[in-house]
Amino acid sequence: MSYNEIFVAREPEREEIDAGKGNLVLEFGTPWCGHCLAAQPLIREVLEHAATDHLRVEDGRGRRLGRSFRVKLWPTLIFLRDGEEMARVVRPTDIAVIREALARLEQSD
């Protein structure tokens, strides 16, 4: 799996994310967030053919997963390897920043 344009139907538990194996880009945002919508072409371009999973999680009031990662702004991309955070990108406006974070994730293989 690579780029995923749909938000997950069920927010995963933090324990599931921490126990994950392999690479995962965890994206927090909302379908109505202007910053999220503006960043999607950049995110798609980088992740469309990446050898990593991409999970879009709708964030907001009452959503525990985003709080557990201390997400404050949307979109926030968290690059995880075997459940461990390797990089983080907040409100990307430059494709190079996303590519750099993905490269750090892939270097940890």
N, C-alpha and C positions, 0 to 999 in steps of 0.2 A: 504494500500500500504506500502511496505517496500523498500528494496534495488531496485534501478532503474539503470540499466546499460546504458541506452540511455539518451543522452542529450536532453533537451526539444527543440521542434521545434521553439517555440516562447519564447523569454526572457520575464518573467513577469515584470510588473511595480513594483517599490518599494512600492507603495501604496497598491497593492494586497498582498504583503508579510506582510507589517505592519498590515493589517486588517485581516490576517489569524487567524483562530481558531485552537487550538490544537497544537500538536508537529510537527515540520518540521526540517529536516536536509537539509540545502541548501549547495550544493557542487559546488564550482567554480573550473574550470579547462579547459583543452582542450583535444581532442582525441589524439593529437600527443605529449603531454607533458610526458616526461620520468618519472618525479616524480609522475604524476597522474596515469600512467599505473602501476608503482611499488606499489602504495598505494591501488589500487583497490581490491586485495585479502583481505587486512585487513579491508577495508571499507565494503566489501561484507559480510565478516564473522560476523561483528558486527551488521550490519543493516538488514541482510537477514530476520531475524525473529523478528525484533524490531517492537513495536507497535507505529510506527511513520512514517510519510511520508518522502520520500527522493526525492529531486529534484536536478538533475544535470544540471547546467547552463554553457554553453560554455562562457568563459570569454576572454577578449582581447581588443584591440584598438576599440574604438567606442561603447563599451558595457557599458551602464550606471549603470546597477544593481551592478556589481562588484565594480565599483567606489563608489557607494553610501554606500557600506559596507566596504570601504577602503581596498579591497583585493589587496595585493601586490605580493604574491607568490601562486603558485598552487601545489597541490590542497589545497584549504581552505574549511574547513567544518564549517558551522555556525549552531549551535543548537538553534532553536527558539521555544518558547512557546507563543502562542497567539501573534505572531509578535514581541516578545521581545527576544533579544539575551541572552541566558543563558550560553553558552560556545562557544569556538572557538578552532579549531585545525588546525594548519598550517603544511603542509608537514609531515603527520604522517608516522613514520617508526616503531612504536611500537603499537600493537593492544591495549595495556592497556590504552593508552592515549585516544583512541577513545571510549573505554568502559567507562572510567571515565567521559568523556563529556556526553555520552548518559545517564549515571546514574544521573548526575546533572540535565539533562533535565527531566528525569522521576521523580526525587524527587520533582520537582516543580509542579507536577500534583495536 
